[in-house]
Amino acid sequence: MPQLRPIFLTSFFFNAGFGFFISFFGVFLIHRFGFNEARIGNFFAWVGLCAIFTQLVTTRRVAARFSEPQVLKVTLLGVSVVMLAYLLSPSPLWLMAVVPLSSTFNGLSLANMGGLLSRSVPPQVQGEILGIGSSIQALANALPPLLGGFVAASVAPEAPVLAAALTMFVAWVIFVSTFRPAPVVAAAAVNVPQH
């Protein structure tokens, strides 16, 4: 199904970018702001609360008004810009102020990528396609810890955050330049016995 390639590629780069962020952001917080374990834990607790709000409130409201491609065209770019905002943060307060935007763009991207993938195929192959999508996510999440350590040690501790921003930007470029909506997938005909 060639119409899925742009979605799979977008998902790969988006998840790789998120992998760079999540794997090395603690290092960034220690190096840039002198965070200790408790402050790093508090930071990620704030991220978690914002992510929960996005999933419970924001995602539902956005889904009611916009299609998955419309959302992804904004959120994929937004999440890459937010990664740069983290990188350029002058203070911990600024950092904490960026978290709601980051959680919103990230949560909406994840939800809408999964929804778009699901809606792009007939119901009888959704499980198989979602399984392939999960495998692509797993591969994308496995690479950043391997590459990020080298990048952080040889360039700078902030470099994996920049890699996250650039990788997520590539995801956006791929999506806006290659994704074309497929015709609406019709549900399989169901033969209902006549009585």
C-alpha angles and dihedrals in degrees: 000000000000093000088070096058095083091049093048092047092047090049092049095053094040092051092044089054091049088049091056089050099047096040098050108022091095089058089050091051092051095046099042103034106016093243117178126209093276094051091047089051091049091049093053091044087057089048089052094050091050091048091052091051090050092051096044101040117007100044093054094049094046092046090055092058108030139041122241094255091050091052095045093051087062104032098048090055091041094054092050091050091048090054087057089048088056090050092050096043110135095197143014089253090058088047092054091047090057094054098081091054092046093049092047096050093042095046093047091047093052095045095045095045090055092045093048092049091049094048093047095069137051115268093250092065100035094101092052093046093046088050090054088048090053091050090052090050091050092051091047091050093048097057103058096062089052096046099030096062091055092045093048093048098043101036112019139305088254093055096089090056089053088047088053091053093047094045092050090047088054088052089055093047091050092048098048094042101043111023115100118174112249120224112279110281110237120216115253113268112258119212108220114192114241116233 
